[in-house]
Amino acid sequence: MNMRKTIERMYIGKCSVFEYKKTTDKKTKLTKQEEVCVYEEIPCRLSFSSSPVTDTNGVTTKEQLVKLFLAPELVIKAGSKIVVTQNGITDEYESSGKPAVYGSHQEINLKLFEGWA
């Protein structure tokens, strides 16, 4: 537990997690897909790094890799929309795969949110 407390002291951001789910209107009984908040204002930390330079058809590119750190007990589904505010900046991302879950934290690779599929 000491390692978890150490990691959580580095959380300087907050995030909210949204899933695109089927919901049923209680009055009309109509079912539709909509964005539903499953977690709100969760302490977290974004980490940024760069991928190696790649050369495609003579064009050199460098990708920014974004990783989210948060509590291990939270269940974040692949494709979830995650809105993160850190250092006064708010951005929308999506979970780009299955999280790496450890006893002290979990790490989720993110990419910029481009809309629901």
N, C-alpha and C positions, 0 to 999 in steps of 0.2 A: 504493500500500500504506500510505502514511502516514495517509490518511483512514480506512482500515479500522482501524488500530491505535487511532486517536483514538476512533472509535465504540466499539470493543470495550472500551476503558477505562471506558465508561459502563455496561457490563453488570454489573448488581448482583443479578441473579436467576439461577435455574437452571430449566430446563424438561425435561420428558420428553414424548415424542410417541407416541401410540398410534393404531393403525389397527384397524379391524374387518375381519378377514380370514378366509377359509376355511382351515381347518387339517385335516389328516388324522391320526388316531391311528394310529401305526405298528403297534400290536398288533391293534386291532379293524378297522382300515381304514375306520372311519366318518369322514365329513367333517362338520364343524360350523363355525359362525361363532364367533369369539372375539376378544377384545381382545388385540392383540399390540404390545409395546413395540418401536418402531423406532429411537428415539433416547432416551438417558437422561442426565440431569444436564448438559444443554447450557447454556453461558453465554448469557444473554439479558437483555433489559430490557423491562419493560412501560411503556407510556405511556398516560396517561388524558387525555381531553378531553371536552367536552360539545358536543352538537349544538345547533343553534338551538332555541328554544322553539317548540313547535307547539301549535295550539289545535284540539282535536277535540271537537266537540259541547259547547263551553263549558268543556272541561277542558284546562288548560295542562300540558304535559309537557316534560321535558327528558331526553334520552337521554345516557348515558355511553358514549363511544366508547373502545374498548380496542384498542391496537395493540402487537404484539410485534415486537421487533427482534432478529435473530440472524444468524448467518453465512450468506453467500449460497449456499454449496455444498450446503446441506441441502435435501432434497426433502420438502416438507410438502404433502401432498395436502389438497384442500378436504374438509372434514368430519372431519379428524383431530381426535382429542381431545388437548388440550395441557394438562398439569398444570404450573402455574408457581408457584414459591416466590420471593417477593421481599419484602424488609423483614419477614421472619418470618411472612408470610401466604401460605397455599397455597390456590389456587383452580383449578377445572377449567373450561377453555374449549374451544371448538371453532373450528377455522379456518373462517371464513365466506366464503371465496372464494380465488381465485388470488392468491398473494403478489406483491408488487411487488419484483422482484429487481434489485439494483444491484451494481456491482463491489465495493463495500465492505460491503454488508449486504443483508438483505431485510426487508420490512415485511409483516406479516400482520394483517389486521383480525380481531378475535376477538369472539365472543359467548359468554355463559355456556353451559356444556355442560348440556343437558337430557336426554341419553340418546342411545343409538344409534338411528338411523332404521330 
